[in-house]
Amino acid sequence: MQKYILRRLLLMVPTMFGLTLLVFVMLRLLPGDIVTVIQGEFGSADKATRDAILKDFQLDEAVPIQYVKWVGRMVRFDLGKSLISGRSVQDELSTRVPVTLELGLLALLFNISVGIPIGILSAIRQNSAVDYAGRTLAVGLLAAPGFWIALIIISMAGRYFQWAVPSTTYVSLFEDPFRNLKLLLVPAMILGGAGSGGVMRFTRTAMLEVLRQDYIRTAWSKGLQERTVILRHALKNALIPVVTVIGLSIPGLVGGAVIIEQVYSIPGVGRYYLSAVNTHDLPIVQAVNVMTSLVVVFANLAVDITYSWLNPRIRYS
């Protein structure tokens, strides 16, 4: 296992090289540039002014040279400075990453804690009212867009319950846990909702398949309690495809955070990223893309390691 993990870590080098190259090239192909943004604020600029702006931001150099310099700074953990504010991207992200990380972890926790239990209950109560309700809920969560649910909750809460979305500034979990959870709990539930629908369906399908196996019938014939049979014998073997779905939902959580943070005015990485895209602030967009790519790559590695823990017969050679 140690050799496998080391090999996967080494394979991340060419993977990240390809990702950085793709991100860099795609951003250069987008219409508009930082000069257009500045012109929009201060009026049109002549060619001399435009060239001066590009030179000031080192965007007048050849694209390959820009790429090499950018990768060199990334290797030294220098994310550069914002083209708009002039502040260090690393300093800006250091205050926003914990916010998005907490939101993502809460969403993932909701995803797992709701999806797996309902999926198990639907499987052991197959074709009952509970099963039909669980399947309907799963389809609804998968079908409804997260941003639409967020807007519906905001409007209904304000109209029928006289509850307004908290508009106060973000408070750290360590500073005021209750206020922090009040700000993030509903957005996290919305963000993790679609993923929990997929987890419900895969858990139900996997559990139904496992419950038909001979060793489960043997466990029943021994007179074991239902709780023991389900949790000790069936669930662990049914979790492998579920873990795959959970791993695949992580990119969705990262992407969904951009919309949810914008709707609920959460000062996280997603909202910062969206603002940078609108202003064509390349250092921020590039840094966030690379960071999220690393999150997805490490999440896939964690899924593979979890496979071998759930089923010791799985070995990576």
Protein Blocks (a to p, Z undefined) as FASTA:
>chain_A
ZZmmmmmmmmmmmmmmmmmmmmmmmmmmpgcifklmmmmmnopadfklmmmmmmmnopmb
cfklmmmmmmmmmmnopgbjafklopafklmmmmmmmmmmmmmmmmmmmmmmmmmmmmmm
mmmmghiaklmmmmmmmmmmmmpcfklmmmmmmmmmmmmnopacdfbdcddfklmmmlmm
mmmmmmmmmmmmmmmmmmmmmmmmmmmmmmmpmklmmmmmnopafklmmmmmmmmmmmmm
mmmmmmmmmmmmmmmmmmmmmmnopacfklmmmmmmmnopaklmmmmmmmmmmmmmmmmm
mmmmmmmmmmmmbccZZ
